[in-house]
Amino acid sequence: MKITDYHKVKAATEAVKVYGPDENTHRHAFQLGYITAIEKMQNHWISVEDQLPNPKNDFTPFLVYLSGGHGRTIATFVKETKNFTGYDSPETVIHWLPLPEPPSK
């Protein structure tokens, strides 16, 4: 299944219903919807204790789940250091999912 704009918008609409219409919802609804669509498509979180990503390129983005159950976000995995970076939280990454391939034009 490919994630299309339709899936993103539908998932974002559901995110607004779940998270409510606060000041951040409009800004983050599309991102939340995209994350929800990725989870529905793949639905197989990988624990960092079991396996780390082995990307083809340095600085590859992944969908990650943070410790403490406080959320999901996009983070970059740095191949050289074997760490996730680029997310705004003091929590650590405990699970990850690969992002789908970008469209081919």
N, C-alpha and C positions, 0 to 999 in steps of 0.2 A: 504494500500500500504506500503510495506517495502522499506526502503532506501537501495539500494544495491551499490556496488562499481561502477557499471555502471552508476547509477544515480549521484553519487558523481563526477565521472570523467566528465560526460556530463555537469553537472552544473558548474564544475570548468572551463571547456573549455569556456562556455558562460561567466563566470566571467572575464576571460582573454580578451574576445572580448569587454566587457563593460568597464572594468577598465584600459585596455591597458597594454602593456608590459613594465612596469617600474621595478625598482629594487626590489620592494616588491611584485609584482604580482606573481612571481614564488613561493615565500615562502608562500603567503597567498591564492593562487588560490584554493588549495584543501579545505582549511577552508571556504573560501567564497562560494565555490560550495556546501559544506556540509550544510552551513547555508541556502543557496538558496533552496536546496532540502528539508530541514525541513520545510521551509515556504510554499513551494508548496504542501507538504504533508498535513500540518495542516491548514495553512492559517487562523488562528483565534487568533490574538493577544489579550491578556487579560490585561486590564489596572490595574495597581497596586492600583488605586483608587477604582476599583470595587471589586478586589479580590487578595489576596496574595496566593502564593502556599502553599499547605499543604502536604509537602512530607513525605514519610514514614521514611526517614533517615535524620539525620543532614547533613549539607554540601552537598546538592543535586544540581547538575548543571542544568541550564536552559538556553535557548536562550533568550536574552534580547534585548530590543530596548532602546537606550539612549536618554535623553532629548536633544533638540537642533537639532534633526534629523541627528546627525552625525554618526549614524551607529548601527550595531548589533554586538553582541559578545556573548560569553559564560560567564556566571557568576554563582557563587555559592550562593544558598539561605541558610542562616543559620537559622534553625528553632527556636533556642533559642532567638536570637535577632530580628528575623523577618526582616532581611536586606539581600540585595545582596552584595556580596564581590567578590574579586578576578579578577576584571577587571581593566584595566589600563586607566582610564579616570576620570576627575573631574566631569563629567556629572552624572546625576542620572538615575536610571532605571525607565522608565515610562510604559513599557509594557513587557510581558514575554510570553514564550511558553514552554511547557514541551518538553524535548528531547525524541526521541523514545527509546524504550527499547533496551538494547544491544543484540547482537546476542546470541543465546543459545548454541553455539558451532557448 
